[in-house]
Amino acid sequence: MGGGLAGGLCALALKHRRPELSVTLVDREDALGGNHVWSFFDSDIAPEDRHLVNPFVVQRWVCNAVRFPKIKRTFDTAYNSMTSERFDRELRARLDPERIVAGNIINATPTTVRMAGGVQLEAAAVLDARGFTEPPRGLKCGWQKFVGQMLEVEGGHGLTVPIIMDATVDQSEGYRFVYCLPFDDRRVFVEDTYYQKDRELDQRRLSQRIADYAAAQGWHHHRIVHEETGVLPVVMSGDFDTFWPQRDTLARAGTRGGFFHPLTSYSVPEAVRFAAWLAEAMPMPGAELGSATRRRAEEIWKRTAFDRGLARMLFDAADPPHRYRIMEHFYRLPAGLIERFYAGRSTTIDRARILIGKPPASIPRAIRALRGSA
């Protein structure tokens, strides 16, 4: 269930690795993938798994950059972007069209999916990849909120390198950055992102901030050709058994199963790893798949305890106007460490390096944040 990034990649991986299996993809929308631009670094994905995402990549840049008040830095790591339009088209070209079902899901068990209108699908195993529709139970979260717009700039925008974070913008309300992806000479995707503890997204205000940013870059004559919004969980702490009770034997994937980075809300690396794992592990009965996916999620929960501590630091170790300093400090560190952090593969030495040096926040508050419940 769920035809977004996680569910679509799982279906594709099974089609490639287990062609003998009959896989049905169920989503409430007519178009797969929703309305998104997803991105990833080359270093996020193992070479043997790149075939899963290559069909959906619409642009690749050989480097990327960040901007902060006291540091501007360019990294040699290649960066890639995928769009939901390409995702929908290419996924449909590779899957059996009769096995793509659109409709509202009412209820699901490890072996059944009940849909609106009384339709019930039966399977040897059901995988729930529907994402979150409300705050996840058992997790204490802040929120990463954004509005993204594809701008077509008259005369061109002048950017040649994607700017992953431009945090030289106003920081008075908490950590905020602008994300810029130059898809061609005229089109640039601009996303205004900020971290706060409440979920409410003021779309009109963020749209105005994008317009103000465009004006500051000299992009006075442009039109909006695409827009998307998002409110993503930034996990600070929680109880895994409440989030996913042991008695719940319905298998999960994607954000619904906690397969995303706690601080960045970054989902592509885990989605690819999960899909590759699933293709090797299947077939198995529904309840057994539920237990296996839960064990995998619990392992990730334990591995990312440090990242949840960093999320608490971002929200609690500094007052809103100074929170950007935590990320500014992070981006001074070695490129390899930064790559491993985004990929969800930080080492013990990496974690020590992140904490070494003059703290970018109040020491007592940073200690309290790190000691908080994981």
Phi, psi and chi 1 to 4 in degrees:
 res  aa     phi    psi   chi1   chi2   chi3   chi4
   1 MET       -  135.7  -61.2  179.6  -64.3      -
   2 GLY   102.8  114.2      -      -      -      -
   3 GLY  -104.6   28.6      -      -      -      -
   4 GLY   -81.0 -159.8      -      -      -      -
   5 LEU   -58.1  -51.6  178.9   68.7      -      -
   6 ALA   -64.4  -49.5      -      -      -      -
   7 GLY   -65.1  -40.3      -      -      -      -
   8 GLY   -64.7  -42.3      -      -      -      -
   9 LEU   -64.9  -37.9  -70.8  177.6      -      -
  10 CYS   -62.4  -44.8  -74.0      -      -      -
  11 ALA   -61.9  -41.3      -      -      -      -
  12 LEU   -66.8  -42.9 -177.7   62.5      -      -
  13 ALA   -63.1  -41.0      -      -      -      -
  14 LEU   -67.3  -39.3  -72.1  168.3      -      -
  15 LYS   -60.8  -39.4  178.5   72.1  172.6  180.0
  16 HIS   -76.2  -45.9  175.4   77.2      -      -
  17 ARG   -91.5  -31.5 -174.7   71.2  178.8   83.3
  18 ARG  -127.4   64.0  -57.6  -69.1 -177.0 -171.5
  19 PRO   -63.3  -18.4   23.5  -34.1      -      -
  20 GLU   -74.5  -15.5   73.4  -82.9   10.4      -
  21 LEU   -84.6  145.3  -61.2  179.8      -      -
  22 SER   -94.6  114.7  176.7      -      -      -
  23 VAL  -115.6  124.5  178.4      -      -      -
  24 THR  -110.1  129.1  -60.2      -      -      -
  25 LEU  -104.7  121.1 -169.5   60.1      -      -
  26 VAL  -114.9  126.9 -177.3      -      -      -
  27 ASP  -143.5  149.7 -166.1   75.4      -      -
  28 ARG   -75.9  -17.7   64.4 -178.7  179.8 -179.8
  29 GLU  -100.1  157.0  -55.5  -67.3  -17.2      -
  30 ASP   -73.5  -32.1  -68.4  -30.6      -      -
  31 ALA  -101.1  132.8      -      -      -      -
  32 LEU   -77.5  146.2  -58.5  174.4      -      -
  33 GLY    92.2   -7.6      -      -      -      -
  34 GLY    68.2 -135.9      -      -      -      -
  35 ASN  -134.4   86.4  178.1   33.4      -      -
  36 HIS  -145.1  155.9  -63.3  -70.4      -      -
  37 VAL  -115.9  119.0  173.3      -      -      -
  38 TRP  -107.5  145.1  -58.5  -75.9      -      -
  39 SER  -136.4  158.9  -61.1      -      -      -
  40 PHE  -157.5  154.2   62.2   92.5      -      -
  41 PHE   -85.0  151.8  -60.3   96.4      -      -
  42 ASP   -53.6  -37.7  -89.3    6.6      -      -
  43 SER   -72.7   -7.4   52.8      -      -      -
  44 ASP   -76.4  -24.5  -71.0  -22.8      -      -
  45 ILE  -126.1  132.0  -62.8  174.6      -      -
  46 ALA   -62.8  142.8      -      -      -      -
  47 PRO   -53.5  -36.8  -26.4   34.8      -      -
  48 GLU   -72.2  -10.7   61.4  -90.9   23.9      -
  49 ASP  -105.5   -2.9  -64.5  -26.1      -      -
  50 ARG   -62.7  -26.5  -83.1  -62.2  -64.0  -97.9
  51 HIS   -60.1  -22.9   68.9   96.6      -      -
  52 LEU   -72.2  -29.8  -67.6  174.1      -      -
  53 VAL  -107.6  -20.1  -68.1      -      -      -
  54 ASN   -52.8  -38.3  -77.7  -21.0      -      -
  55 PRO   -64.1  -19.9  -21.6   33.1      -      -
  56 PHE  -101.8   -5.4  -46.5  123.3      -      -
  57 VAL   -75.8  124.4  173.0      -      -      -
  58 VAL  -103.9  -17.4  -62.0      -      -      -
  59 GLN  -154.2  141.5 -175.4   61.1  -85.7      -
  60 ARG  -134.3  131.5 -178.5  177.0 -175.9  -90.3
  61 TRP  -115.4  145.2  -59.0  -89.4      -      -
  62 VAL   -81.5   -8.5  -63.3      -      -      -
  63 CYS  -153.3  176.7   58.8      -      -      -
  64 ASN  -152.0  163.0   64.8   90.7      -      -
  65 ALA  -137.1  158.3      -      -      -      -
  66 VAL  -131.0  154.1  -63.5      -      -      -
  67 ARG  -134.9  127.3  -62.7  175.0  179.5  174.1
  68 PHE  -132.4  166.0  -73.7   84.3      -      -
  69 PRO   -53.3  -36.2  -31.8   38.0      -      -
  70 LYS  -113.8    5.3  -67.1 -174.7  177.9  179.4
  71 ILE  -152.5  135.7 -179.8  175.4      -      -
  72 LYS  -127.2  129.2  -68.4  178.8  173.8   60.5
  73 ARG  -145.4  140.7 -170.4  172.6  178.7 -172.9
  74 THR  -115.3  135.4  -61.5      -      -      -
  75 PHE  -111.7  146.0  -61.9   90.2      -      -
  76 ASP   -81.2   -6.4  -68.8  -25.2      -      -
  77 THR   -68.9  130.5  -53.2      -      -      -
  78 ALA   -69.7  150.4      -      -      -      -
  79 TYR  -128.6  140.9 -163.1   64.9      -      -
  80 ASN  -129.5  146.1  -50.9  -96.8      -      -
  81 SER  -128.5  142.8  -74.1      -      -      -
  82 MET  -121.1  150.4  -52.9  177.7  -74.4      -
  83 THR  -119.5  153.0   62.9      -      -      -
  84 SER   -65.0  -31.0   51.5      -      -      -
  85 GLU   -62.2  -46.8  -67.6   84.7   -1.8      -
  86 ARG   -65.7  -39.1  174.3   73.9   68.9   86.8
  87 PHE   -58.7  -48.5 -173.1   79.4      -      -
  88 ASP   -60.9  -48.2  178.9   67.4      -      -
  89 ARG   -64.3  -49.1 -175.6  176.1   72.4 -113.9
  90 GLU   -73.2  -33.6  -64.5  -63.5  -30.4      -
  91 LEU   -68.0  -42.2 -165.7   58.0      -      -
  92 ARG   -63.9  -32.1  -71.5 -179.6 -175.7  -82.7
  93 ALA   -69.4  -20.5      -      -      -      -
  94 ARG  -105.2  -16.1  -72.7  162.2  171.8   76.3
  95 LEU  -106.7  160.2  -59.6  179.7      -      -
  96 ASP   -68.9  117.3 -177.4  -11.2      -      -
  97 PRO   -58.7  -28.2   19.3  -31.2      -      -
  98 GLU   -72.8  -12.7  -64.2 -178.1   -4.1      -
  99 ARG  -101.9   13.8  -68.7  -67.7  179.2  177.6
 100 ILE  -111.3  112.7  -58.9  174.9      -      -
 101 VAL  -116.7  129.2  178.1      -      -      -
 102 ALA  -105.6  136.1      -      -      -      -
 103 GLY   163.2  162.0      -      -      -      -
 104 ASN   -79.5  131.7  -70.7  -37.0      -      -
 105 ILE   -92.6  126.0  -62.3  167.7      -      -
 106 ILE   -92.1  -43.1  -55.3  -59.1      -      -
 107 ASN  -158.7  156.4 -174.0   43.7      -      -
 108 ALA  -145.9  148.5      -      -      -      -
 109 THR  -126.2  176.5   72.9      -      -      -
 110 PRO   -59.2  -14.4  -28.6   37.5      -      -
 111 THR  -133.1    1.5   56.2      -      -      -
 112 THR  -139.0  152.6   62.8      -      -      -
 113 VAL  -130.9  118.2  176.5      -      -      -
 114 ARG  -100.7  128.4 -175.7  162.1   61.1   90.0
 115 MET  -115.5  163.7  -57.0  178.7   66.4      -
 116 ALA   -58.9  143.8      -      -      -      -
 117 GLY    91.8    1.4      -      -      -      -
 118 GLY    88.2    1.7      -      -      -      -
 119 VAL   -73.8  133.1  175.2      -      -      -
 120 GLN  -127.7  126.4  179.1  160.9  -58.8      -
 121 LEU  -100.3  140.1  -54.3  178.1      -      -
 122 GLU  -119.0  143.9  -62.7 -174.2   -0.8      -
 123 ALA  -151.2  162.7      -      -      -      -
 124 ALA   -67.8  -29.4      -      -      -      -
 125 ALA  -154.3  141.5      -      -      -      -
 126 VAL  -117.9  136.5  172.0      -      -      -
 127 LEU  -120.6  124.6 -179.9   65.3      -      -
 128 ASP   -97.2  111.2 -169.8   -7.8      -      -
 129 ALA  -126.6   40.5      -      -      -      -
 130 ARG   -84.4   -4.8  -71.7  176.4  -69.8  174.7
 131 GLY    76.6 -170.6      -      -      -      -
 132 PHE   -99.3  137.6  -66.4  130.3      -      -
 133 THR  -109.6   -8.8   56.5      -      -      -
 134 GLU  -153.8  169.1   56.9 -172.9   32.1      -
 135 PRO   -54.9  132.9  -27.0   35.2      -      -
 136 PRO   -65.9  131.0   20.9  -31.1      -      -
 137 ARG   -65.5  137.3 -174.7  177.8   59.6  177.3
 138 GLY    87.3   -3.2      -      -      -      -
 139 LEU  -115.1  136.4  -56.3 -176.2      -      -
 140 LYS   -94.9  117.1  179.6 -178.2  178.0 -178.4
 141 CYS  -124.9  146.5  -61.6      -      -      -
 142 GLY   -96.5 -172.8      -      -      -      -
 143 TRP  -139.9  137.5  -58.4   92.5      -      -
 144 GLN   -99.2  115.9 -178.5 -173.0  156.5      -
 145 LYS  -117.8  140.5  -56.1 -178.1  -73.9 -171.4
 146 PHE  -153.4  156.2   63.2   85.8      -      -
 147 VAL  -126.0  131.2  169.2      -      -      -
 148 GLY  -121.3  138.8      -      -      -      -
 149 GLN  -133.6  136.1  -64.2  176.8  -14.4      -
 150 MET   -87.9  116.8 -176.6   73.3   78.9      -
 151 LEU  -103.1  135.6  -52.4 -178.4      -      -
 152 GLU  -104.5  109.1 -170.5  174.0   86.1      -
 153 VAL   -96.8  123.3 -177.7      -      -      -
 154 GLU   -65.1  127.7 -175.9  177.7  -33.6      -
 155 GLY    84.8   -5.7      -      -      -      -
 156 GLY    94.5  157.1      -      -      -      -
 157 HIS  -100.7  -19.4   47.3   70.4      -      -
 158 GLY    84.5   -3.2      -      -      -      -
 159 LEU   -86.7  140.2  -68.2  179.6      -      -
 160 THR  -119.9  -16.2   57.2      -      -      -
 161 VAL  -121.9  135.3  173.9      -      -      -
 162 PRO   -66.0  136.5   22.6  -31.7      -      -
 163 ILE  -101.3  106.2  -55.9  171.1      -      -
 164 ILE   -69.3  -39.3  -53.4  -53.9      -      -
 165 MET  -144.3  119.9  -71.1 -176.0  179.7      -
 166 ASP  -110.8   95.4 -175.8  -10.7      -      -
 167 ALA   -99.1   23.2      -      -      -      -
 168 THR   -83.7    1.9   61.3      -      -      -
 169 VAL   -82.4  173.6  -65.4      -      -      -
 170 ASP   -55.9  132.0  176.6   57.2      -      -
 171 GLN  -116.7   16.0  -60.8  -71.5  -33.6      -
 172 SER   -64.9  -24.8   60.8      -      -      -
 173 GLU  -105.1    8.5  -61.7  177.9   36.4      -
 174 GLY   126.0  176.8      -      -      -      -
 175 TYR   -61.6  127.0 -178.1   49.9      -      -
 176 ARG  -143.0  144.9  174.4 -172.7  165.4 -142.3
 177 PHE  -150.2  161.6   62.2   89.6      -      -
 178 VAL  -113.1  137.4  176.4      -      -      -
 179 TYR  -114.2  125.4  174.3   59.6      -      -
 180 CYS  -127.1  125.1  -62.3      -      -      -
 181 LEU  -121.3  109.8  -58.1  176.6      -      -
 182 PRO   -82.5   97.7   29.1  -31.9      -      -
 183 PHE   -73.9  -30.7  -82.9   81.3      -      -
 184 ASP  -158.1 -168.9   55.0   34.9      -      -
 185 ASP   -62.0  -29.8  -68.1  -16.8      -      -
 186 ARG  -106.8  -30.4  -66.6  170.5   59.5   88.9
 187 ARG   -97.4  129.5  -68.0 -176.6  -51.6  141.7
 188 VAL  -136.5  129.1   56.3      -      -      -
 189 PHE   -87.2  122.1 -178.1   72.1      -      -
 190 VAL  -119.7  123.8 -178.2      -      -      -
 191 GLU  -124.8  125.1 -174.4  177.1  -80.9      -
 192 ASP   -96.6  118.4 -166.4  -72.2      -      -
 193 THR  -124.8  137.9  -59.2      -      -      -
 194 TYR  -147.0  155.1   65.8  123.0      -      -
 195 TYR  -106.2  124.1  -78.7   66.1      -      -
 196 GLN  -145.4  166.9  -72.3 -171.3  -31.8      -
 197 LYS   -85.0  -15.7  -72.0 -170.4  175.2 -178.5
 198 ASP   -99.5  157.8   68.8   88.7      -      -
 199 ARG   -89.0  -14.0  -71.1 -172.7   76.9 -153.1
 200 GLU   -64.7  129.1 -176.3  178.6   -4.9      -
 201 LEU  -107.9  120.7  174.7   68.1      -      -
 202 ASP   -94.1   87.3 -171.3  -21.4      -      -
 203 GLN   -62.7  -40.1 -176.3  172.8  -12.7      -
 204 ARG   -62.9  -41.2  179.3  178.9  -62.3 -179.5
 205 ARG   -66.3  -43.5 -173.1  177.9 -176.6 -154.5
 206 LEU   -67.1  -34.2  -93.1   66.1      -      -
 207 SER   -62.6  -38.8  -64.4      -      -      -
 208 GLN   -66.9  -37.6 -176.8   58.5   51.9      -
 209 ARG   -64.8  -35.2  -64.7 -158.4  -54.0 -152.7
 210 ILE   -64.5  -42.3  -68.3  174.4      -      -
 211 ALA   -61.6  -40.5      -      -      -      -
 212 ASP   -66.1  -40.1  -66.5  -18.6      -      -
 213 TYR   -64.5  -43.7 -176.0   85.1      -      -
 214 ALA   -60.1  -42.3      -      -      -      -
 215 ALA   -63.2  -39.6      -      -      -      -
 216 ALA   -66.0  -26.1      -      -      -      -
 217 GLN   -85.6   -4.0  -53.2  -52.6  -53.1      -
 218 GLY    87.5   13.3      -      -      -      -
 219 TRP   -92.0   66.2  -53.4  -27.2      -      -
 220 HIS   -73.5  -29.6  -61.3  -67.6      -      -
 221 HIS  -116.1  102.8  -57.7  -72.5      -      -
 222 HIS  -150.4  163.5   65.8  -93.1      -      -
 223 ARG  -132.1  151.0   66.7 -174.7 -175.2   98.3
 224 ILE   -88.4  121.8  -59.3  168.2      -      -
 225 VAL  -109.1   -6.8  -63.3      -      -      -
 226 HIS  -161.9  146.1  166.5   83.8      -      -
 227 GLU  -145.0  142.9 -176.6  173.2   68.3      -
 228 GLU  -143.0  159.0   64.3  179.5   79.9      -
 229 THR  -133.5  161.4   64.3      -      -      -
 230 GLY  -161.6  147.2      -      -      -      -
 231 VAL  -132.8  105.6  179.9      -      -      -
 232 LEU  -111.6  142.0  -54.4  177.0      -      -
 233 PRO   -72.8  137.8   26.3  -33.4      -      -
 234 VAL  -114.9  106.8  179.1      -      -      -
 235 VAL   -84.8  121.0 -176.9      -      -      -
 236 MET   -97.8  -35.2  -64.2 -173.7  -76.6      -
 237 SER  -168.1 -179.1   61.7      -      -      -
 238 GLY   157.7 -177.4      -      -      -      -
 239 ASP  -121.3  114.2  179.0   71.6      -      -
 240 PHE   -62.4  -38.0 -179.0   80.4      -      -
 241 ASP   -68.1  -23.5  -71.0  -28.7      -      -
 242 THR   -79.8  -41.2  -59.0      -      -      -
 243 PHE   -61.0  -44.0  169.5   67.9      -      -
 244 TRP  -136.5   88.9 -168.2  -20.7      -      -
 245 PRO   -61.2  146.9  -21.1   32.3      -      -
 246 GLN   -61.5  -29.4  -70.9 -168.7    2.3      -
 247 ARG   -73.0  -14.0   65.6  179.8  179.9  -82.3
 248 ASP   -83.5  104.5 -176.9   -5.6      -      -
 249 THR  -100.4    9.3   55.8      -      -      -
 250 LEU   -77.9  121.7  178.1   60.1      -      -
 251 ALA   -63.7  144.9      -      -      -      -
 252 ARG  -127.0  154.3  -57.9 -174.4 -167.8  179.0
 253 ALA  -141.6  169.0      -      -      -      -
 254 GLY    64.4 -154.8      -      -      -      -
 255 THR   -63.7  -28.5   56.4      -      -      -
 256 ARG   -61.2  -27.1 -160.3  175.0 -170.4   89.9
 257 GLY   -99.3    3.3      -      -      -      -
 258 GLY    82.8   19.2      -      -      -      -
 259 PHE   -90.2   69.6  -61.9  100.0      -      -
 260 PHE  -158.2  164.0   61.1   93.6      -      -
 261 HIS   -75.5  128.2 -163.0  -71.1      -      -
 262 PRO   -62.0  -34.0  -21.3   32.1      -      -
 263 LEU   -91.9  -44.5  174.9   59.6      -      -
 264 THR   -91.1  -11.9   65.3      -      -      -
 265 SER    62.4   15.9  -53.9      -      -      -
 266 TYR   -71.6  125.2 -160.8   38.1      -      -
 267 SER  -115.9  -17.0   60.2      -      -      -
 268 VAL   -62.1  -49.6  174.3      -      -      -
 269 PRO   -58.3  -45.6  -25.4   35.8      -      -
 270 GLU   -67.9  -35.6  -70.0  -63.8  -13.0      -
 271 ALA   -63.0  -40.8      -      -      -      -
 272 VAL   -69.3  -46.0  172.5      -      -      -
 273 ARG   -61.3  -40.9  -75.6 -165.3  -74.0  -96.2
 274 PHE   -64.0  -45.4 -176.1   96.8      -      -
 275 ALA   -61.6  -41.7      -      -      -      -
 276 ALA   -65.0  -41.3      -      -      -      -
 277 TRP   -63.2  -44.9  165.2   81.7      -      -
 278 LEU   -60.1  -42.1 -179.2   70.5      -      -
 279 ALA   -63.6  -31.2      -      -      -      -
 280 GLU   -79.1  -34.5  -68.2  -63.6  -35.8      -
 281 ALA   -80.0  -30.1      -      -      -      -
 282 MET   -75.6  155.0  -70.4  -63.0  -78.0      -
 283 PRO   -88.3  154.8   32.2  -34.8      -      -
 284 MET  -155.8  154.5   65.9  176.1   74.4      -
 285 PRO   -62.5  159.9  -19.1   31.2      -      -
 286 GLY   -57.1  -48.9      -      -      -      -
 287 ALA   -66.1  -37.2      -      -      -      -
 288 GLU   -65.6  -39.5 -175.6  179.0  -25.4      -
 289 LEU   -64.3  -37.8  178.5   61.3      -      -
 290 GLY   -60.1  -44.9      -      -      -      -
 291 SER   -65.6  -38.8  -63.1      -      -      -
 292 ALA   -68.0  -41.8      -      -      -      -
 293 THR   -69.8  -34.5   57.4      -      -      -
 294 ARG   -65.2  -42.4 -172.9 -176.4 -175.7  -81.1
 295 ARG   -60.8  -41.2  -73.9 -166.4  -59.6  -88.3
 296 ARG   -63.9  -42.7 -173.4  173.6  178.3   87.7
 297 ALA   -64.6  -38.3      -      -      -      -
 298 GLU   -66.7  -37.4 -172.1  172.0   22.0      -
 299 GLU   -62.2  -41.6  -69.1  170.5    0.0      -
 300 ILE   -66.5  -39.9  -67.9  173.9      -      -
 301 TRP   -57.6  -45.4  176.3  -96.0      -      -
 302 LYS   -67.3  -40.3  -66.7  175.0 -179.2  177.1
 303 ARG   -68.0  -26.3  172.3  163.9   54.4   82.2
 304 THR  -101.3   17.8   55.2      -      -      -
 305 ALA   -58.6  -40.8      -      -      -      -
 306 PHE   -62.3  -40.5  177.3   81.3      -      -
 307 ASP   -65.5  -35.2  -57.8  -47.6      -      -
 308 ARG   -66.7  -34.0  -67.1 -168.1  -65.3  -82.6
 309 GLY   -63.3  -39.5      -      -      -      -
 310 LEU   -66.2  -35.3  -68.5 -178.8      -      -
 311 ALA   -63.9  -40.4      -      -      -      -
 312 ARG   -64.5  -39.1  -66.0 -167.4  -63.2  -86.4
 313 MET   -60.4  -43.1  -79.5 -172.0   63.2      -
 314 LEU   -60.1  -37.3 -176.8   63.0      -      -
 315 PHE   -89.6  -32.1  -76.2  108.3      -      -
 316 ASP  -115.4  -13.5  -63.6  -25.8      -      -
 317 ALA   -90.3   -5.8      -      -      -      -
 318 ALA  -150.6  154.3      -      -      -      -
 319 ASP   -68.8  154.6  -66.4  -31.3      -      -
 320 PRO   -46.4  -46.2  -31.5   37.0      -      -
 321 PRO   -66.9  -14.5  -20.4   33.6      -      -
 322 HIS  -111.1    2.8  -53.4  -61.0      -      -
 323 ARG   -65.7  -28.2  -70.7  173.4 -177.1  167.3
 324 TYR   -59.7  -25.3   76.7   90.7      -      -
 325 ARG   -62.7  -28.3  -66.3  176.1 -179.5  172.1
 326 ILE   -64.5  -44.0  -66.7  171.6      -      -
 327 MET   -74.2  -33.0  -63.4  -55.1  -63.9      -
 328 GLU   -62.3  -42.6 -173.9  175.4   59.1      -
 329 HIS   -61.3  -43.4  168.2   76.7      -      -
 330 PHE   -59.6  -40.9  171.9   76.3      -      -
 331 TYR   -78.0    2.1  -87.9  102.9      -      -
 332 ARG   -87.3  -10.5  -65.0 -179.7 -175.2  -85.4
 333 LEU   -79.2  168.1  -62.6  171.6      -      -
 334 PRO   -57.7  145.4  -25.9   35.1      -      -
 335 ALA   -59.4  -39.9      -      -      -      -
 336 GLY   -62.3  -38.5      -      -      -      -
 337 LEU   -62.3  -43.4 -179.0  152.6      -      -
 338 ILE   -64.5  -41.4  -65.6  170.2      -      -
 339 GLU   -61.0  -45.9  -69.4  176.0    2.1      -
 340 ARG   -65.6  -34.8  -69.6 -172.4  -67.6  -85.6
 341 PHE   -62.9  -48.1  177.4   80.3      -      -
 342 TYR   -64.8  -35.3  -89.3  100.6      -      -
 343 ALA   -77.4   -5.5      -      -      -      -
 344 GLY    74.2   31.5      -      -      -      -
 345 ARG  -128.5   34.2  -62.5 -174.1 -179.5  -81.7
 346 SER   -61.7  139.9  -65.0      -      -      -
 347 THR   -93.2  171.6   67.0      -      -      -
 348 THR   -61.7  -39.8  -59.4      -      -      -
 349 ILE   -65.6  -39.4  -66.0  175.1      -      -
 350 ASP   -57.2  -46.3  -70.8  -19.1      -      -
 351 ARG   -64.0  -38.6  -67.0  166.2 -175.5  148.9
 352 ALA   -65.1  -41.1      -      -      -      -
 353 ARG   -62.1  -37.7  -72.7  -69.2  -57.0  -87.4
 354 ILE   -61.7  -34.5  -69.8  171.7      -      -
 355 LEU   -92.7  -14.3  -62.6  178.3      -      -
 356 ILE   -76.7  146.8  -71.9  173.0      -      -
 357 GLY   104.6  179.5      -      -      -      -
 358 LYS   -65.2  121.8 -177.8 -179.9  178.8 -178.7
 359 PRO   -63.3  139.8  -18.3   30.7      -      -
 360 PRO   -82.6    9.4   30.5  -34.5      -      -
 361 ALA  -146.8  175.8      -      -      -      -
 362 SER   -57.8  126.5  161.1      -      -      -
 363 ILE   -60.9  -49.4  -65.1  177.0      -      -
 364 PRO   -60.0  -40.8  -24.2   35.0      -      -
 365 ARG   -69.7  -35.8  -70.7  173.8   65.1  175.1
 366 ALA   -65.0  -41.6      -      -      -      -
 367 ILE   -63.9  -43.8  -68.5  173.8      -      -
 368 ARG   -62.8  -40.1  -73.7 -162.6  -62.0  -89.0
 369 ALA   -64.7  -44.5      -      -      -      -
 370 LEU   -67.7  -30.5  -74.6  171.7      -      -
 371 ARG   -82.6   -7.7  -72.5  179.9  175.1  175.1
 372 GLY   -61.4  168.0      -      -      -      -
 373 SER   -59.3  130.3  175.6      -      -      -
 374 ALA   -79.5      -      -      -      -      -
